[in-house]
Amino acid sequence: MQIACRQLTVSEIDHELLWLSVSLGGLIAAALWFALHLPWPHCVFHELTGLPCVTCGATRAAMQFFQGNFRVALKWNPLAFAGLCAVSVFDVYAAIVLTTRAPRLRIAHLTSAEKNFLRMVLVALLALNWIYLLSRARNYS
């Protein structure tokens, strides 16, 4: 794996602009959803089994996160909390490089072993998060 800090080439996708736009668009859409008092999303898995799914509590975790209640957000869904932290850090990075036209960080040349390792870490994180959610006695409906 190689991590490089370089300027964008002409034909390269501007990931910072793309993903900053997607995350801010999602935040605006979620804010509008709740401002308009639209119905909460329902989990089909939870309705069918009575058990929390891997992402149960993620909406509540996001609401607590954006209100600054980080400990409560972490308790609702640790993986969602970690994801929100990562997206927040990325958004700050993206805003800085877009406004200053600084060189961009790029990860390149991942070997198949490194890709498989990252996949296993992701599956392990999902499994650990689900075990945590299953161990909590909460009503997620």
N, C-alpha and C positions, 0 to 999 in steps of 0.2 A: 504494500500500500504506500502511496506517495501523497503527501499533502503539499500543495503548492499555493503560493500567494502571487497572483498575476492579474494583469488587466484582461478584460474580456476581448475575445477576437470578434471580428465582424459577424461571423455566422453562428456564434455561440448563443445559446439560450441564456437570458438574464434571469437566473434562478432567484436572485434576491428580489428583483422587482415582481416576478411571477408569484412567489410564495408569500411575500409581504402583502400583495394585493389579495391573494386568496384568504389569508388569515384575517386581514382587516375586513374584507367582505363578509366572511363568516361571522365575525364579531358584530358587525352592523346588522346582519340578517337575524342573529340571535336576539339582539337588543330589540329590534322591531317586533319579533315574534312575541316576546314577553310584554312589550309595551302595548301591543294590540290585544293582549290577554287571549291569545290563541291557545288551544288545548295542549296540555303536556304530551309529549310523545310517550307511547306505551310500548313496553317490551313484550313481544309475542312469546319469547322464550319463557319469561317470568310468568306470563298469564297461563301458559300451557303446563309448566312444571311447578310453579310456586317457588322456584329457586332463582337466585340472581344470576344474570348472565355475566360475561367477562367485563362488560362495560356498565353494569348497573351502578347507579350513583354518579355517573360521569356528569350528567346535567347539573345535579345538585353540587357536585364538586366544583364545576365551572362557575356556578353562581356564587358560591362562597369565595372562590379564588378571586373573582373580579370585585368582590366587596372587601377584599383584604383579609378575610378570615382563613388564613393559610392552614392552620392546624385542623380546622373543621373540614376544609377541602381535602386535606390529606387523609383524614379518617373516612370520608365518603368513598373515595376511590384513589388509592395511591398511584396507580399507573396513569390515570387521567391527570392527577396533580403533577406528576413528573412530566407528562406531555405538555401541559400548559406552561410549566416552567421553561421547558426547552423551546417552545414556540415563542415565548416572551423574550428569551435571550436571542433567538434567531432574528426576531423582528427588530430588536435594538441594533443588532449587527447590520441587518439589511438596511435600516434607515441611515445608519452612519455611512456605509459604503456607497449608498445611492446619493446622498447629499454631498459627500466629499469626493466622489469619483475615485475612491481608493481601490487598490488592487483587491481582488476577490480570493477567498479561500476555496480551493477545489481539492477534492479527494479523487485520486486516479489510480488506475492499475491495481484494482483489487484482484487478488488471486481467487481461484475457486474455493480454496480452503478458508480464506478470510470471509468470503461471502457465506459459506456454510456455517462458519462460527457465528457470524452476525445473525443468521436465521435461527440458530439454536438459542442464542441469547434472547431474541425476541420471543420465541415460543416459551422459553423458561420464564420470562417476565410475565407473559400472559397467564401462564399456569399458576405462578405464585400469586398474582393479583386475584385470580379466580378463587384460589384456595382461601385467601384472606377474606374475600367477599362472602364465600360460603360459610366461613367460621363466625361471621358477625351475625348476630340475631337482630335483623332489621326488617322492617316492612318497606320494600322498594317500590311498592305500587303507588 
